[in-house]
Structures are given as structure tokens and as C-alpha cells.
Amino acid sequence: MERPWSTTTRAAPQRPCSGTGLRVVVEYVVVDGADANALAQRQGAAIREVLEWACARQSASRGSGPA
């Protein structure tokens, strides 16, 4: 069940793209029950994938592991 306050979003101000940085948008959604469990599984898998990628990339830059 999604909390009522999580459905309100605010549009980010439009800015011209300078090409000098990364734009990050963060959205918080609060869920309960089975939906929360499913979301936790997806988030855990995504975090693990990023950590494995970062570790492999760091090892490759040191010349001690796969790229």
C-alpha cells in the first residue's frame, strides 16, 4: 500500500544542459506488505549488481582482475 504523501511529486526546474555534469533525480515511494518485499528484492539485486560492477572495474584498473 502506497502512503498518501508519496504520490505528490514536484517537477524539477528546467535547466539547459551544459554537458558538464550528471543530473540525478531521486523519488521516494513508501510501500508496505508484499509490494515492499518485492521492491526490497529488486533494490537488493540492483545494489549487488552495481557493487559487483564497481569491484570488477576497480580490479581491472589495478590490473588484477577481469574487466
N, C-alpha and C positions, 0 to 999 in steps of 0.2 A: 504494500500500500504506500503510495507516494504521499508525502506530507504536503499540506496545502501551501506552505511558504516556499516550497522548492519549485513550484510551477511558474513563479514570477521571474521573468528574466529581464535584464536590462541590456539594451543594444550598446555595443562598444562604439565610441565615437569614430567616425570615419576619418582616416588619416591617409595621406598619399604614401604610397610605397616607395621608400627610399632605396630599397635593395641592400641596406646595410645591416639588417637585423632580422631576427625571427620573431614573429608575432605569435603569442601564446594566448589562448582563450581557455579559461577554466570555468567549468559549470558544475555546481554541486547539486546532487539529487539525493534525497534521503528516501530509502526504501526499507520495508520490513518483510519478514517471513521468507517464503520460498523465493521471491524476487531478490531479496537481499542475499540469500545463499548463492543464487545463480550469478549475481553481479560480483560477489566476492571471489567466486571461482574464475570468472573471466578476468578480473583485475589481477588476481594472483598469477594466472598464466601470462598475462601481458607483462607484468613486472619481472617475472622469471625470464621471459624472452629477452627483455631489454638488458637485464643483468648478464645473461649468457653472452649476448652480443658485445656488451661493453668489455667483458672479461676477455673474450676472444680477440677483440680489437686491440686491447692493451697488450696482450701476449704477443700478437703479431707485430706491434710496433717495437717491441723489445727483441723480436727475432727468436722468441722461444716457444712459439705455438702456431696453430693454424690460423689463417686469415679469416 
